[in-house]
Amino acid sequence: MAKKKRNAPVKRVETTDKPATLKDMLDPQVLAKLKETTESLKASEAQRLEQERQEREDARKAEQKRRDNDFEYLLEHSEMNWKNYK
């Protein structure tokens, strides 16, 4: 039995006359200003998220401190095997 020869895939030729994109039509100064704006927005968003995380952490620590001073909470959540402490 003879093996079938497979033809090599035909390479596509790219055309050079592509339609102009918005990036090509914008002035480089305007493009730089837009990039600067996006970077500043990303930085402010990251700062806001960090601040929210810090506030949640502070609230959690304050709640834990309040619970540590609450005898009823400590009694309910303590280990009930008091023989270890005799």
N, C-alpha and C positions, 0 to 999 in steps of 0.2 A: 504494500500500500504506500502510495506516495503521499508525502506531507504537503499540505496546502501552504502556499506562500502567503504571508500576510503583508499587506501593503502598509507602508509607513504612514502615520497620520499626516494629513496635509496641514502645513503651518499656515495660520491666517496672517494676512498682511494687514497691519494697522494703518488706518488712514491718518494723515497728519492734520487734516482740516476738521478739528473737533470744535464743537460750539464753545464759545467763550463762557467761562463760569463767572460767578459773582466775585470769587477771589481774584480772578484775573482782571476784572474791571475796576476793583476798588483801588484807591490810592494807597500806597504802602504806609503812609502816616495814619490813615484811617484804620487800616488793618492792625497796625501796632497798637493803636489806642484801644481797639476792640479786644485784643489779646490782653492788654494791661487790665482792662475792666474785668475780664473773666478771671484773671488771676486774683485780683483784689476781692471779687465776689467769692471765689473758692476759699480764700484765706479768711474772710469774715465768717463764712459758713462753718469752717473748721473751728474757729475761735468760739462761735456760738455753741457748737456741739460740745466743746471742751468745757465751757462754762456751765452748761446744763448738766454734764456728767459730774462736775465738781459740786454743784448744788445738790444733786441726788446723793452723792457721797456724804456731804455734810449733814443732810437730813437723816441719813441712815445712822451716822455716828451719834447724832443728837438723840435719836430714838433709842439706840442701844444704851446710851448713858442714862436716859430716863428709866429704862427697864432695869438697869443694874441697881438703881436706887429703890425699886419697887419690890418690897418683900414678898408680896403675893405672887408676882411673876417668877421670882427666883425660886420660891417654894414649889410652884407648879412645874417648873422646868428643870429642877435639880434631880440628881440621881436618887432614887428612893432607897438604895441600899445603905442604910446608916451604919451598919456593922463595920464598914471599912474605916469609919472615922472614930471608933471607940478606942 
